[in-house]
Amino acid sequence: MCGIAGVLAASSASAPDAGAVRRMCDAMVHRGPDDHGYMSDGPCALGHRRLSIIDLRPEGAQPMTNEDDSIAVIVNGEIYNFQELRRELENKGHSFKSRSDSEVCLHLYEEEGVDFLERLRGMYALALWDAPRKRLVLARDRFGKKPLFYHVGPDGLVFASELGALAASRHFEPRPDVDAIDAFLCLQYVPSPSTAFEGVKKLPPGCRMVCEPGRAGEPEPYFQLRFDEVRGGSLAALTEQLHAQIEDAVRVRMVSDVPLGAFLSGGLDSSLIVAMMARHSSAPVKTFSVGFTSKDFSELPYAKMVAERYGTDHHELVVEPDMASVIPELVRHYGEPFADSSALPTWYLCQYTRTGVTVALSGDGGDEAFSGYRRYSHSQTARGLRRLPGPLPALVAKAIGRIPVPAAQQVRDYGRRLMEPEHVRFLGLAAHIPHEDRMALYSEAMRQRFWDDPVARRFGELYDRATASDPVNRLLELDLQTYLPDDILTKVDIASMAHSLEVRCPLVDQNLMVFAASLPGSVKLRGLQTKRILREVAKPLLPEKILTRRKQGFGLPVDRWMREDLAPLSHDVLLDQTARQRGLFEPAAVKSLLQQHQRGEPRGDQIWALMMLELWYREFIDR
């Protein structure tokens, strides 16, 4: 696990800006505190910050080159099938200089060209320089576990693992992308391929770019997860197959030359991963949990239950977040506005876990692969209501939309959207500041720009292109293209790498994901029961209370904080002259939002998003 950066000059005759590469690497020392390396060759310069995980010797340092030094590679991530690939390549006559998993990329490229990516099983973002062809290949893993950002300008192409590092290149002037900001306010993250900066892009998951001096090329997919080949079989048979898939995904992620452990939240996914790890470990698995002083937001008793069952070397920490110091750190490391409040406990969990291990396995990905969020069951309920005869669906929608309880705003929104298309209704369930609320906050110029809700239009395009035919899998496919890579995996990558911790996600294994996509929606969601088949796998492995408890998530008491602890900060940040002059919002509307929240109408998530946006402006744009 590392940080990578590089520059490709605008012409073959131009020298690359090696100083920019060093500045970018210096800005992400946290991603690789163990070592660093640089190289320049013709118009290309590459840089690498190393967190040593496999092959701790100097031979594992990067950039790595092939036998005649004509090809170089830098990799951020892990290749889990490197041992079998290495044996195959050695049988074909390739000579290896190290025991590193990254080196297989060089020799596999020599054999198969840019199609070598299809052979890799792992999480990675990489850059490969082919000097004879004057060709730079950039690539990102299938589901977006590891990030890669890039900018193309008059001086050529520049790329890095983090937005803050890319800004340190000085190859572009930081200006806000207002379209991306509208999407952020809706979703709490900026969806790929956009970033919050004009002219800066994310390389989408499962894509590569083949670049030459003066021609950056376009991202092209080398992988697409498809849901149109549905697997048959009984629930018992499918459960047995899924068990084998998860166990294999866990097993390959337990290879490490440094201490390894696991996150244990007490939820179904992380508990199942720990149970599987215990079956493949000769020593007690090191597990780590973080809880909060507010018992309503702590899962520590459930985590302890699993730890005791498997005799893990369990560590738990109860924290009262120091918001004044942590919020600026979050803003700086994420590099663009990010308002998923679970980033805060994830930050503390990664910080705490790093005190005991260098690698941790997590349960991320289970909700998106197996229908774990309540919005999936809410959507299923809506489909059932819409099948009522005659005028009943419209009458039910009207009745729900008029529920008078102030705290039932989400329920009223649900009723109002009941008769809308599936993707619009689903976006309404996922949105943190729905379109009508954004319109109420925006200035006149912003209202004119976003009156037709481009976020909903984009969701509609993705929904229409979905390969799944059944409605459950269709929504999962939508989340796997948006929410998983741009929120969940981004959150974990930034929080973990800020503390030099590698996090591996067995439930985002590509073989497992392909298998999960082939399962009919009915084995994932039955009525209001989420993760049906995953619960079947877990039945013999976990306590009954873990299987039957309601999903809690890694949330925080944001409503209370915004009404009490963070109320002065949010007022100061959102109502001062600096914020008012940006032209994004009507100051009176923002003030009204704060007042509504103080009166008891829950608007904490919306205020948190506005605050994270304004703090990002001050950190990256105003400076």
N, C-alpha and C positions, 0 to 999 in steps of 0.2 A: 504494500500500500504506500502510495507516494504522491508527489505532485510533479506534473510535467508542464513544460512550456517550450515555445519555439517561435521562430520567425522564418518565413520564406520571402526572400526579397522579390521585388517587382520584375526583375529581369535576371537572366543567367549571368550577366556581366556585373551585377551589383553585389556588393558585400552585404551580408545580413547584419542587422543591428544586434550584435552580441551583447551590448550593454543592456538592451531591453530584456533579453533572456535572463541575465543575472538579476536585474531588478525584480522581474516576475518571480523568480525562484526565491529571492530574499523575502518577498512578501508572503510566502507560504512555507516558511521553515517548519511550522507546526505539522505540515503534512509529511515531512520527511526530515526529522532531526538527526538521523544517524549518519547521513553522508550526502554528498552532492557531486554532480558531474556535469561537464559542459563539452560541447564540440561544435566546431564550425567546419563546413565543407561546401565550397562553392557558394551558392546563394542561400544555403540553409544553415541555421544555428539551432541547436537543441539543448535543453537544460533539464535537470532531473534532481528532485529532492527525495531522498530514500528513507523509508521506514523499513528496516530489515525484518523480514518475516521468514523467508525461505532462502537458505544459503547466506549465512551471516558473514562469510568471508569477503575480502575485497574483490574477488572474482565476480561477485554478484552485483557489483556497482554498474550503474548506467550513466550515459548511453552505452549500449552493447553493440558490438559489430560482429559481422560474420567472419569467415576464415580469411578473406582477403581485404577486409575493412571497406568493402564497397557498399555495404548496406548497414544502416544503424537503426536502432529502435530504442524508444523510451516507453515504458508501460506503467500505468497507475492501476493496480489491481492484482488479481490472482487468476492463474489459469489452472483449473482443478484437474484437467486431464493431461497435464504436461508430461507425466511419467510415461504414459502409453504413447504419446506423440513423440517423445524423445527416443524411445526404443525403435519406433518405426523409422525415424529419421536417421538414427545411427546405422540401422540396417541398410539404408540407402547411401551410406558413405559420409554423412555429415559429421563434422567434428565439433564438439562442445567445449567451451572454455570454463563453464561454471556448472553448478547444480541448480541454478535459478530456473524458475518456471517461465520467466519472461524470455529466455533465450530461444525457446522453441518457436517463437513468433518469427524470428529471423530466418531460420532454416525452413520453416513451413512456407514462408513467403517465397523463398528461392524455388521451392518445388511447385507451388500452386498459384503464385501471383496474388492479386488482390482477393481472390476467392479463398485464401487461407483462413479468413475470418469465420467461414462456415464450419470449420473444424474445431474451433476453440469452444471449450466449455468453461465459463467463468464470468467474472465481473472485471471489466477493464475499460479504460480509455487509453489509446495508444497513438503514437506517431512514428511512422517508419519512413526513413529517407533512403531512397534508391539513387545513389550518385550517378551510375552510368546512364540511367534514364532521366535524370533530373526530375524525379517524381517524389512527392511527399504524399503519404497515405495517412489520413486521420480516420479513426474509427472509435465507436462506442458500443458497449455490450448490448445485448438484445433487449434488455428491459430498463436500461438507464441507471444501473446501480452506481456507476462512476461517471462524473460529469466531464464535459469538455466544452469550452467557450471559445469563440473565435471572432475576429474582426478582419475585414478586407478593406484596405485603403490604398492611397497612392503609393505608399512605401511597401506594399505587399500584404502578406497574410501574417497575422500574429494569433497565437492560441495559448491557452493555459487552463489549468484545472479549476481555477476559481476566478470569479469576476473581479474581486479586489486585486488579485495578482495581475489580471489582464489590464486593469486600469493603471497599474504601476508601469506598464510598458511605455506609456505616454504616446502611444500610436493613435489615440483618438481622444477627442474632447468629451468628457462625460456630459451627455445631455439626456434628459428623460424621454423615454418613448411613451407618449400619452396613451396610445392604444393598449400597450402592455399594462399601464397603470389601471385602466378601466377593467381589464381582465383580472388583475390582482385583487381589486376591491370586491369583485364578484366571488372569486375562488379562494382567496387568501394566499395564492401563489401566482407566479407568472408562468403561463403554459408555454411549452416548447412549440416552435423553435425560437420564440421571442425571448428577449431579456428586457429589463427595465431601462437599458441604455440604447439609444438610437445607434443603429449600425453594428450592434453586437448580437450574435446569435448563439443559441445552444445547438450543438450537433444533436439531432434527435436520436433516441434509442434505436439500436438495430440498424444504424446507418454508417456509411463511410463517405469520405470525400477524397478524391484523387486530384491532387493539385500539382501544378507546374509553375515556375516563375512567370508571373504576369497572368496566370489563369488559375483561379481558385477552384473552379469546378463547383458542382452542386451536390448537396447531400443526396445519396442514393441508398435505398434500403437493400440490405443483404439478408434481412429476416423479417417475416411478418407472422405473428401468432394468429392462427386461423381456428375458427370455431365451427367450421362447416363439415367436419368429418366426425360425426357423433358416434361414440363407442357404445355398443350394446353390452348386455350382461346383467346379472342380478346384482342387487345392492351388496350382497355378501362377497361376490366375486370382485366387484369393482373396489370394495373396501380393502380386500387383500392386496390387490394390485397397487392401490394408493399407498398402503402401508409400506410396501417394498420401495416405492419411488421416494417417499420421504426419508426412509432409513438410508437409502443410498445417497441422497442429497446431503444428509447430515454427515455421513461417514467421510465423503470426499472433502468436506470442509474442516475436518479435524486434523489435517496435515499441517504441521507448523513446527518451526524450529525455535519458537518463543512461547512463553506461557499463554494458555488458551482457556477461556471460560465461556459463560453465557449470561445474557440478560434473562431475568426471571421476574415477570410482572405479576404472575398469578392468573393471567388470562389463559385461554385455551391454547393459543399458538405457541407462546414462549414455553409453556409448561410441557407441551408435546415435544418440542425440540430438546428440552432438558432430559425428558424421559428417554428419547432416542440416543442422546449423547451418553447417558449412563450405561446403556447397553454396549457401547463401543469404547468405553474408557476403563482402564485398569485401576485408576485412582479416582477418588471422589471428584466430581465435576465442580469447578469453582463457579458459583452463581452469585449474581449481584442484583439487588433491588433497591429502589429509592421510593420513599414515601413522604407524605407531607403531614404537617401538624394537624391539618383539618382532616378528620377521619373519613369524611364523605368523599375525599379525593385520594385515599390511600388504599392500595391493594396488598399491603404487606402481609396480612394474615393468610391470604390465599397463597402467596409466594412461599411463605414458610411451610404451609401444608405440603406443597410439592417438594420442597427442599428436604423435609423430614422423610417423606416417602422414599426418596432416592438417595438419602444420606449424602447430600451435596455439601461441599465446603462453602456454606452460605454466608453472604455478607449483606447487611442492609443498613441503609442510612436514612434517617429522618431529617428533612431540611425545612427551614423557613426561608424561602428564596430572598436573596439580597437584590431586590429589583434595581436599585440605583446603579449597581455595578454590572449586573448581568445583561440588562437590556441593551446598553451600548455595545457590549461584546457580541450579542446576537446580531445586531444591525451590521456591525463591521464584518463579521465572518460570512454572513449570508450574501452580502454584496448587492442584493436587490431586496425590495420589500418582501417580507415573508411573515404571515400573520397566523400561522398555525400555532396556537398557544402551547401545544404539547412539545414544541421545540424547547421550551424551558425545562421541563422535567427530563427530556432526552439529553439536554446539555449536562444537567447534574448527574444523570446516570452514567454518561460516558466519562465524565470527569472522575467519578468515584470508581468505576470499573478499571480505569487505567492505572489506578494505584495497585491493582493486583495482577492484571494480565495485559498483554499487548494485542490479543485477538479475542473477539467475543462473537458468539453466534446469537442471532436474534430471531424472533418469530414474524418479522415484517413480511407482508405479502399474502398472508393467509386470508385476510378479509377480502381482498380484491380477487383472489383466485377462487374462493369458495363461498362467496356471498355472505360476508360477515357483518355488514353494516345494516342498521335499521332502515336506511333509505331503500334497500332492496325489498324488504318485506312491506314497507309503506307503498312502494310502487306496485307490488303484487296486489295489495288491498285495493288500490285505486283501479287496477284493471278489473277486479271483481265487481266493484261498484259500478263501473261503466257498462258492465254487462247486464245490469238490471233492466227490466223491460220499460218501454215507453218513456215518459218524462221523468221517471224516478231518478236517474243519474243527475240531471240538472237540478232537481229539487233537493237532493242530498247535498250536492255541491254548494247550493245557495245557503242551506241551513248551517253547514260547517263553516262557511265563510262569514257567518254573522254571530258566531259564538262570542258573547260579550265580555268574557273574563280577560282582563288586561294581559295576564301572563300567557295567554293562549294565542299569541300572535302567530307562531309557527303553524298551529292547527288551522287558524283562519286562512293563512297563506296556502296551506294544503288544499283546503276546500275551494279556494278561488282558482286553483290550477287544475282541479280535478278533471275538467273537460278539455284541457289543452293537450297538444301532442305529447307523446311519451317523453321525448328528450327535453322538452320545455319543463314538464312537470318534474322530471328527475333533476334537472339543473336547479329548479326551485328548492328541492330538498337539500341539494349540496351547497347552494349559494350562501355566502355569509352576509353579503349585502346585495339583495336581489335588485333587478333592474329598476323597479319602481322606486326603491329606496335610494339608489344611486342618483336617479333623476331628481329626487327631492333634495339631495345634498349638493348637486352640481351647480356651478355657475351657468349662466345663459350660454356661453360659448361651449361648454362641455355638454350641455343638454342637446344643443344642435348637432354636435359631433357624434353622440352616441344614442340618439333617439331610437335607432332601429335595433339596438342590443346585439352588437357583433359577437359577443360571447355565445349567446343562444344560437346565432347563425352558425358559428363554428361547431358547436356541439351537434347541431342538426346535420351538418356535413359529415361529421364523424359517425353519427348514428346511421345515416343513410348508407354509408360505405361499409358498415359492419358486415363481417362474414357470418355471424351467428344468425340463426333463424328464430330460435326460441327467445322470448322476451327477457328471461333472467340472464342468459349468457350475453345477450345484446348489451345490457347495461354493464355487465362485468367487462366486456370488451372496451366499452367507453372509458371506464375507470382505469383499466390497465394501460390505456394510451395517454391518460391525462393525470389523474390523481396519484397513481402509484409512482411514476417516475418524477413528477414535478413537485409533489408534496412529500409523500412518505419517504422515498429513497433520498431525496434532496435533504430532508430534515436530518436523517440518520448520517448521511455522508458528512455534512458540515459539522454537526455536533461531535461526531467521533473523531474526525481528522483535526478538529481544533485542539483535541487533547491527545493527538498522535496514537489513536486507537483504531485498529482495523475491525470492522464489523462485517460479518458474513451472514447472508440470509438464505438458509436452505430452502425456504418456501418460494423463493424467486429463482430457484434452479431452472434452467431452460428445459431440461427433460421433464421435470415435474410440471412446469407450466404448460407444456405441450399436452401432457396427459390430462391435466385439469381442464384444458380447453376442449378436450374431446368428450368430457362428461356432460350428460344432459342436465339442464338447469334443475330438473326435478330432484336430483340427488344432492344438490347444493342447498336448495331452498324449498322447504315444504311447509305451506301455510305461513306461519310466523316464525318457524324454526329455521334459523340461519345455520350455515356450515353443517348441514345434515351429515354428509359423508365423512367430514373431518371429525365430527363427534363419534362416529362409528369406529374410526381408526383409534381414537383416544380412549374409548370405553374401557378396555382392559389395562390401560396404562395410567390413568389419572383418577384421583378421588372424584366421587359423584358430585360434590359441591363445585368443582371446577367445571364440570360438564354442563351443569344446569344453571349456574349463576348468570345473571344478566350482564351483557357486555358493558364494561365501564369505560374502557379507553384510558388514555393517558392525559386526560384533560386537567384543567385547573379552575379554581373559583374565580374566573375572570370577571363575572358580573359583580361579585363582592369587592374584588380589588379595585375595579373601576369606580365603584361607589364609595370606597373607603381609602385604602392604602394609596392607590394610584390616581385618585381624583384630582389632587392638586397638580400632579405632573401632567395629566391629560389636559386639564384646563390651560395650563401654562403653555404647553406645546401647541395645542390646536387653535387657541384663540389669540395668540400674540401676533404682532404685526408681520413677522416673517412668514407665518403660515397664511395669513389673510391675503398677502400680496401675490401669492402664486397663481391666483386665478382659476384654481381647480374647483373650489367650493364656495357656496354662499355663506359668509360668516354667520348670518342669522340662523341658517339651517343647521350648521354645526353646533352652535350654542343651544338650539332647541333640542338636538339629539342628546347632548349632555344633560340637559334639564329633564328630559323624558326618563333617562336612566336613573337620575336621582329620585324621581317620583315613584320608581318601582317598576317601570316598563323595561324589561331586560334588553339592553343595547350594548352590553359589554364587549361582545365580539366585534361589533362594528366600530366602537371607539378604539379598541385595541388595534384594528387594522388601520384606521386613520392615523393613529399615533405612530405605528411602525413605518408608515409611508412618510410622514413628516420627518421622523428621525433619519430615515434613509436619505431624504433630500439634503438634510443638513450635513450628513457624513460624506456623501459622494458628489452631490451636485453643487452645493454652495461653496465647498472647498475648492 
